[in-house]
Amino acid sequence: MENKMENPKAIGEILDQTKKIEEYNWNTTQCLNSINMLLTSNDLARTKDDRLSKKFEELNAKVEDINKLTSQLLEDLSKRHN
């Protein structure tokens, strides 16, 4: 048997906090885009530093996972709140 939170006020507050996380995620994504441009040379889009680029790619992949999970959570919370 699955437990579900039924308190609309609590769900609403969780929804509000998760929306803030989503906003921070968007800001993080913008920063990652800026870093990507700095790591990529204008010469055929090759990276300037392979080691840094690899770490950056790992970070970018994890941030993408967080963004997807946050979106899924918001969708679920929105359904429960309405």
RACOR-V46868 format. One record per pair of residues at least 4 apart in sequence whose C-alpha atoms are under 8 Angstrom apart, sorted by the first residue. I is the first residue (numbers start at 1). J is the second residue. D is the distance in Angstrom with one decimal. If there is no record, write none. Layout:
((I,J,D) (I,J,D))
This chain:
((5,11,7.4) (6,11,7.7) (7,11,6.2) (8,12,6.0) (8,80,8.0) (8,81,6.2) (9,13,6.3) (10,14,6.2) (11,15,6.0) (11,77,6.8) (11,80,7.5) (11,81,6.3) (12,16,6.2) (12,77,7.9) (12,81,6.2) (13,17,6.2) (14,18,6.0) (14,77,7.8) (15,19,6.2) (15,74,6.6) (15,77,5.9) (15,78,7.1) (16,20,6.6) (17,21,6.5) (18,22,6.2) (18,70,7.2) (18,73,7.8) (18,74,6.7) (19,23,6.3) (19,74,7.2) (20,24,6.3) (21,25,6.1) (21,70,7.5) (22,26,6.3) (22,67,7.1) (22,70,6.5) (22,71,7.5) (23,27,6.4) (24,28,6.1) (25,29,6.1) (25,63,7.6) (25,66,7.9) (25,67,6.4) (26,30,6.3) (27,31,6.4) (28,32,6.2) (28,63,8.0) (29,33,6.2) (29,63,7.6) (30,34,6.4) (31,35,6.2) (32,36,6.1) (32,60,6.9) (33,37,6.4) (34,38,6.4) (35,39,6.2) (36,40,6.2) (36,56,7.9) (37,41,7.7) (39,47,5.6) (39,48,5.5) (39,49,6.8) (39,52,7.9) (39,53,6.7) (40,45,5.6) (40,46,5.6) (40,47,4.4) (40,48,5.8) (41,45,5.5) (41,46,5.6) (41,47,5.8) (41,48,5.9) (42,46,7.4) (47,53,6.8) (48,53,8.0) (49,53,6.0) (50,54,6.1) (51,55,6.5) (52,56,6.1) (53,57,6.1) (54,58,6.4) (55,59,6.2) (56,60,6.0) (57,61,6.1) (58,62,6.4) (59,63,6.2) (60,64,6.2) (61,65,6.3) (62,66,6.3) (63,67,6.1) (64,68,6.2) (65,69,6.2) (66,70,6.0) (67,71,6.2) (68,72,6.3) (69,73,6.1) (70,74,6.1) (71,75,6.2) (72,76,6.3) (73,77,6.1) (74,78,5.9) (75,79,6.3) (76,80,6.5) (77,81,6.0) (78,82,6.2))
